[in-house]
Amino acid sequence: MMRITIIGGGASGTLLAINLIRNSGGEPIEVNMIESRQNTGRGVAYSTGHDRHLLNVPAGKMSAFPDEPGHFFEWLKAKGHNFNESDFVPRKLYGDYLSELLHETAENHGAFAKFNLIADEAVDIIPDRTTAEVVLRSGNRIASDRVVLAFGNAAPPHPSVPDLSFTSSPKYVRDVWNASAYGNITPDDNVLIIGTGLSMIDTAIRLHSAGHRGSIMAISTRGMLPQVHELGHTYPDLTSELAGLTRITDMLKTVRRHIRLADSNGGNWRGVIDSLRPVTQQLWRQLPDAEKRYFMQHLSRYWNSARHRMPPAAADTIAGMIDRGELRITKGRLKEIRESEGRFTIYVSLLGRMESIHADAILNCIAAEANFARHESTLVQNLIAAGVIRCDGLALGLDALPNGAIIGKTGERSQVIFTLGTALKGILWETTAIPEIRMQAGRLATELLSQTTAQ
């Protein structure tokens, strides 16, 4: 019997477990999932219980299975929800969907697939050439034939300022998804949100829904908000024009030309960007590292704004807040943050001039820490120290093959340890949304199951 241990019970780990159990074809298999949180299938993305935190993809495109595109929408209908396929539904419902699907799959295939949900924390992995032992915080050990690192999103880094003593304040919130952390913020507090991406959108909406009266300022180096979804825009495949290009500026020129063509023909730039989605990983992999670094430094924020859009309902709320003066978006660089007597003084470079901002609370909406060398996880630090894993060349995730096979310090591919999802960002770039993760989960499950048959 093949024993596969999945470390992490968020969306990527849950989708992998579902695919392993569902597609095992009657071959005996044991799937162990290690997750210290109470609920599976949620991770950071779907752990929110707030009704106005919405999916950033329409319900009709969020199936767990690429070959059953209506699966999630049919689940919504079966649960009595009155949504259309084009609706952006509350994220908490997707967490419910994945969790229920995992447990139903395990129950329906229990005759040959044994599923164990282990409420613990993995702190180390001791591999050999063909197997591994996963060490848990409790002291227990799990013998495994294959181990999959399904980490999901890490905590964001602290702001890049010299003195971080302010981070000990109860009014500095690093985990904006922890609802209890908002208990220290009063309705009249002046709030600074660091970051202007999708996490900021959700955080501002949470404050607005709670009747927050104090001022809210969101700051980032570009001051860019996510663009707004508009459905129904399509554009022809650009793969033939982009294939073989190894300079990001050449790709950019091609994409911009087609955006102009789309506009002149009554189309929309969204259709052009969406046409790239099936081939984004291929395009990323054909770029040299120097070109990838250029993209990260100069273009990634523009790409993220255009690619990772907010639902129209969220955009309406944010626009209303800005129009009423409740929310201010600022372009600037943080230089220093000081905390004194429960208040913060923030020194910011705005258009080349230094200014000070005063706030009663600071909410950290910086993107999740991508550099695994900086992760605070005991497991990650132990694996890096032992050379079992290493960062990719861009420090955007872990070094691995595109199929998820981990590459360790010596450059040798592991036959035992794999990863998927966020950890593959440096290798595949587009690897954090459900449409990509479900494809990875299906392919990785197929590969691991084929190894089961070969044993």
C-alpha positions in Angstrom: 0.0 0.0 0.0 1.4 3.4 -1.0 1.5 5.8 1.9 1.3 9.5 0.9 1.5 12.2 3.5 0.3 15.7 2.6 1.5 18.5 4.8 -1.1 21.2 4.7 -4.9 21.1 4.6 -5.6 24.2 2.6 -7.0 24.3 -0.9 -4.0 22.8 -2.6 -3.5 20.0 -0.1 -7.3 19.2 -0.1 -7.5 19.2 -3.9 -4.5 16.8 -4.1 -6.1 14.5 -1.5 -9.4 14.4 -3.3 -7.7 13.5 -6.6 -5.5 10.8 -5.0 -8.5 9.1 -3.4 -10.9 9.6 -6.3 -8.5 8.3 -9.0 -6.7 5.5 -7.2 -8.6 3.0 -9.3 -9.2 0.5 -6.5 -5.5 0.2 -5.7 -4.9 0.3 -1.9 -3.7 3.7 -0.8 -3.2 5.6 2.5 -3.5 9.4 2.5 -2.4 11.2 5.6 -3.1 14.9 5.8 -1.4 16.9 8.5 -3.2 20.1 9.4 -3.2 21.8 12.8 -6.2 24.1 12.0 -9.7 22.8 12.7 -11.0 22.9 9.1 -9.6 21.5 5.9 -10.0 23.1 2.5 -9.8 26.6 3.7 -6.2 27.8 4.3 -5.8 31.6 4.3 -7.9 32.2 1.2 -11.2 30.6 2.3 -10.9 30.8 6.1 -12.8 34.1 6.2 -16.3 34.0 7.5 -17.3 37.4 6.2 -20.1 37.4 3.7 -18.7 40.3 1.7 -15.3 38.6 1.1 -16.0 37.2 -2.4 -14.3 34.9 -4.8 -12.3 36.7 -7.4 -13.5 34.1 -10.0 -17.1 33.5 -11.0 -18.8 30.5 -9.5 -19.1 28.7 -12.9 -15.3 28.6 -13.2 -14.4 27.3 -9.7 -15.0 23.6 -10.0 -12.6 21.3 -8.2 -12.3 19.3 -11.4 -11.3 20.8 -14.9 -13.3 18.0 -16.6 -16.5 18.8 -14.6 -16.7 22.6 -15.0 -20.1 22.9 -13.3 -19.3 20.9 -10.2 -19.1 23.8 -7.8 -22.1 25.6 -9.2 -24.2 22.4 -9.0 -23.1 22.1 -5.4 -24.2 25.6 -4.7 -27.6 24.8 -6.2 -27.9 21.6 -4.2 -27.3 23.6 -1.0 -30.2 25.9 -1.8 -28.1 28.9 -2.8 -29.6 31.2 -5.5 -26.6 32.2 -7.5 -25.9 32.4 -11.2 -22.8 30.9 -12.8 -21.4 34.4 -13.4 -21.8 35.5 -9.7 -18.9 36.1 -7.4 -20.0 34.2 -4.3 -18.7 34.4 -0.7 -15.3 32.7 -0.3 -16.4 30.9 2.8 -18.8 28.8 0.7 -15.9 27.6 -1.4 -14.1 26.5 1.8 -17.3 24.6 2.8 -17.3 23.0 -0.7 -13.8 21.8 -0.6 -14.1 20.5 3.0 -17.3 18.6 2.3 -16.0 17.2 -1.0 -12.9 15.8 0.7 -14.8 14.0 3.4 -17.4 12.7 1.0 -14.7 11.4 -1.3 -12.9 9.7 1.6 -16.1 8.1 2.8 -17.2 6.9 -0.7 -13.8 5.3 -1.5 -13.1 4.0 2.0 -13.0 0.4 0.8 -9.6 0.8 -0.7 -8.4 4.3 0.2 -7.7 5.1 3.8 -7.7 8.8 4.7 -6.3 10.1 8.0 -6.7 13.7 9.0 -4.0 14.4 11.6 -4.5 17.5 13.8 -0.8 18.2 14.4 2.1 20.1 13.0 5.0 18.7 10.9 8.3 19.9 12.2 10.8 17.8 10.1 11.1 15.3 7.4 13.8 12.6 7.4 14.0 11.2 3.8 16.0 8.4 2.3 16.2 7.4 -1.4 12.7 5.8 -1.5 10.8 6.7 1.6 10.6 9.4 4.3 9.6 9.8 7.9 7.5 12.9 8.9 8.2 14.1 12.4 5.3 15.8 14.2 5.2 18.4 17.0 3.6 15.8 19.2 6.7 13.6 18.8 4.8 11.1 16.6 6.3 10.0 13.3 4.6 9.0 10.1 6.3 6.6 7.7 5.6 7.7 4.2 6.4 6.6 0.7 5.8 10.1 -0.7 5.5 13.5 1.0 3.8 16.5 -0.5 4.5 20.0 0.8 1.2 21.9 0.4 2.2 25.0 2.2 -0.3 27.6 0.9 0.3 31.3 1.8 2.8 32.3 4.5 2.4 35.3 6.7 3.3 38.6 5.1 6.7 40.1 5.9 6.9 43.0 8.2 7.3 46.4 6.6 10.8 47.1 5.4 11.8 49.7 8.0 14.9 49.7 10.2 13.2 49.5 13.6 10.5 46.8 14.0 9.8 47.4 17.7 6.3 48.7 16.7 5.3 45.2 15.7 4.8 44.2 19.4 1.9 46.7 19.6 -1.6 45.0 19.8 -2.7 47.6 17.3 -0.4 46.3 14.6 -2.2 43.5 12.8 0.0 41.1 10.8 -2.7 38.5 10.2 -5.6 40.4 8.8 -7.6 37.2 8.3 -7.7 36.6 12.1 -11.1 38.2 13.0 -10.1 38.4 16.7 -7.2 40.8 15.9 -9.7 43.5 15.0 -10.9 43.5 18.6 -8.2 46.0 19.4 -9.3 48.5 16.8 -12.0 51.0 17.8 -14.5 52.4 15.3 -12.9 55.9 15.5 -9.3 54.8 15.1 -7.4 56.2 12.2 -6.1 53.2 10.3 -3.1 52.7 8.0 -3.2 49.7 5.6 0.1 48.7 4.1 -0.6 47.4 0.6 -3.2 48.1 -2.0 -3.9 44.7 -3.4 -6.8 42.2 -3.0 -6.0 41.7 0.7 -6.4 45.5 1.3 -9.7 45.4 -0.6 -11.1 42.7 1.8 -9.7 44.5 4.8 -11.2 47.8 3.9 -14.6 46.1 3.2 -14.4 44.4 6.6 -13.9 47.8 8.4 -16.6 49.4 6.3 -19.1 46.6 7.1 -18.4 47.0 10.8 -19.3 50.7 10.6 -15.8 52.1 11.0 -15.8 55.9 11.3 -12.1 56.7 11.5 -10.0 57.5 8.4 -8.5 54.7 6.4 -5.4 55.2 4.3 -3.9 52.4 2.1 -0.3 52.9 0.9 1.9 51.0 -1.6 4.9 51.9 -3.7 2.7 52.2 -6.8 -0.6 53.0 -5.2 -2.3 50.7 -7.7 -5.6 49.0 -7.0 -6.7 45.7 -8.6 -8.7 46.2 -11.8 -12.3 45.3 -11.8 -13.8 42.1 -13.4 -15.9 42.5 -16.5 -17.2 39.2 -17.8 -17.7 38.2 -21.5 -14.5 39.4 -23.0 -12.5 37.0 -25.2 -9.5 37.2 -27.5 -7.8 34.8 -30.0 -4.9 32.7 -28.8 -1.5 34.6 -28.9 0.7 31.5 -28.3 2.2 31.4 -31.8 3.4 35.0 -31.6 4.8 34.7 -28.1 6.4 31.3 -28.4 10.1 31.4 -28.4 10.4 35.0 -27.2 13.0 35.3 -24.5 12.8 39.0 -23.7 10.0 40.3 -21.5 10.0 43.6 -23.3 9.3 41.8 -26.6 6.4 40.0 -25.0 5.1 43.3 -23.6 5.2 44.9 -27.0 3.2 42.1 -28.5 0.6 42.1 -25.7 0.2 45.9 -25.9 -0.3 45.8 -29.7 -3.1 43.3 -29.3 -4.7 45.4 -26.5 -4.8 48.3 -29.0 -6.3 46.0 -31.6 -8.9 44.8 -29.1 -9.8 48.3 -28.2 -10.1 49.4 -31.8 -12.4 46.5 -32.6 -14.7 47.1 -29.7 -13.0 44.6 -27.5 -11.4 44.9 -24.1 -7.9 44.5 -22.7 -9.3 41.9 -20.2 -9.8 39.5 -23.1 -6.2 39.8 -24.1 -4.9 39.2 -20.6 -7.2 36.3 -20.1 -6.1 34.7 -23.4 -2.6 34.4 -21.8 -3.8 32.5 -18.8 -3.5 29.0 -20.3 0.0 29.6 -21.5 1.4 31.9 -18.8 3.4 29.1 -17.2 4.9 28.1 -20.6 5.9 31.8 -21.3 7.4 32.2 -17.9 9.5 29.1 -18.2 11.0 30.2 -21.5 12.3 33.4 -20.0 15.9 33.6 -18.7 16.2 34.4 -15.0 17.5 37.9 -15.8 14.3 38.6 -17.7 12.2 37.2 -14.9 14.0 39.5 -12.5 13.4 42.5 -14.8 9.7 41.6 -14.8 9.6 41.3 -11.0 11.2 44.7 -10.6 9.5 46.7 -13.2 6.3 45.0 -14.4 4.9 42.6 -11.9 2.7 45.2 -10.1 1.1 46.1 -13.3 0.5 42.5 -14.2 -1.0 41.7 -10.8 -3.3 44.7 -11.0 -4.6 43.5 -14.4 -4.6 39.8 -13.8 -5.8 39.5 -10.2 -9.0 41.6 -10.4 -11.7 42.4 -7.8 -15.4 41.5 -8.1 -17.7 44.3 -9.2 -19.5 44.4 -5.9 -16.2 44.9 -4.0 -15.2 47.6 -6.5 -18.4 49.5 -5.9 -17.9 49.4 -2.2 -14.3 50.6 -2.5 -15.2 53.4 -5.0 -17.9 54.6 -2.6 -15.5 54.7 0.3 -13.0 56.7 -1.8 -15.7 59.1 -3.1 -16.9 59.8 0.5 -13.4 60.4 1.8 -13.5 57.2 4.0 -10.6 55.6 2.2 -7.5 57.3 0.7 -5.1 55.4 -1.6 -1.5 56.7 -1.5 1.6 56.1 -3.5 4.7 56.2 -1.3 7.5 54.3 0.4 7.6 53.6 4.1 10.8 54.8 5.7 10.3 54.5 9.4 7.5 53.5 11.9 7.6 54.6 15.5 5.1 53.7 18.2 4.5 55.8 21.3 1.7 55.7 23.9 -0.4 53.5 21.7 -0.1 55.6 18.5 2.0 55.3 15.4 4.0 57.9 13.6 4.8 56.7 10.0 7.5 58.5 8.0 6.8 58.1 4.2 8.5 59.3 1.1 5.8 60.7 -1.1 6.9 61.8 -4.6 10.4 62.4 -3.2 9.4 64.4 -0.2 9.3 63.1 3.4 6.0 63.3 5.3 4.8 62.0 8.6 1.5 60.2 9.0 -0.2 59.4 12.3 -2.3 56.3 12.8 -4.0 54.5 15.7 -3.7 51.1 14.0 -1.7 49.5 11.3 -2.9 46.6 9.2 -0.4 44.6 7.2 -1.7 43.7 3.7 1.6 43.1 2.1 1.7 40.0 -0.1 2.6 36.8 1.6 6.3 36.2 2.2 7.6 34.3 -0.9 11.3 33.8 0.2 11.3 30.5 2.1 14.6 31.3 3.7 12.6 33.9 5.7 9.7 31.7 6.7 9.1 31.2 10.4 7.9 27.6 10.0 10.0 25.2 12.0 9.5 22.6 9.3 10.8 24.9 6.6 13.8 26.0 8.6 14.7 22.4 9.4 14.4 21.3 5.8 16.5 24.2 4.5 19.2 23.6 7.2 19.4 19.9 6.2 19.6 20.8 2.5 16.4 18.8 1.8 14.8 21.9 0.1 16.2 25.2 -1.2 14.8 28.4 -2.6 14.4 28.8 -6.3 16.8 31.2 -8.1 14.3 34.1 -7.8 13.5 33.4 -4.1 9.8 33.3 -5.0 9.3 29.7 -3.8 11.0 26.4 -3.7 13.4 24.9 -6.2 11.6 22.1 -8.0 10.8 20.6 -11.3 7.5 21.8 -13.0 5.8 18.6 -11.9 6.5 19.5 -8.2 9.5 17.2 -7.5 11.7 19.0 -5.0 15.3 19.9 -5.8 17.5 19.9 -2.7 20.7 21.8 -1.9 22.9 19.4 -4.0 20.8 20.0 -7.1 19.5 16.4 -7.0 15.8 15.8 -7.7 14.0 14.1 -4.8 12.1 10.9 -5.6 10.1 11.2 -2.4 9.2 14.9 -1.7 7.0 17.0 -3.9 5.2 20.3 -3.7 2.4 22.2 -5.5 0.7 25.6 -5.5 2.3 28.7 -4.0 5.7 27.1 -3.5 6.1 26.7 -7.3 5.6 30.4 -8.1 9.2 30.9 -9.1 9.1 27.9 -11.4 5.6 28.5 -12.9 4.7 32.0 -11.9 0.9 31.5 -12.4 0.3 28.9 -9.7 -1.8 30.5 -6.9 -5.4 30.4 -8.2 -7.8 27.5 -8.2 -7.9 27.0 -12.0 -4.1 26.4 -11.9 -3.9 24.5 -8.6 -6.6 22.1 -9.6 -4.7 21.2 -12.7 -1.5 20.7 -10.7 -3.3 18.6 -8.1 -4.7 16.3 -10.8 -1.4 15.9 -12.6 0.5 15.3 -9.4 -2.0 12.8 -8.2 -1.7 10.9 -11.5 2.1 10.8 -11.2 2.1 9.6 -7.6 -0.5 7.0 -8.3 1.5 5.8 -11.3 4.4 5.3 -8.9 2.1 3.2 -6.7 1.3 0.9 -9.6 5.0 0.6 -10.5 6.0 -0.5 -6.9 
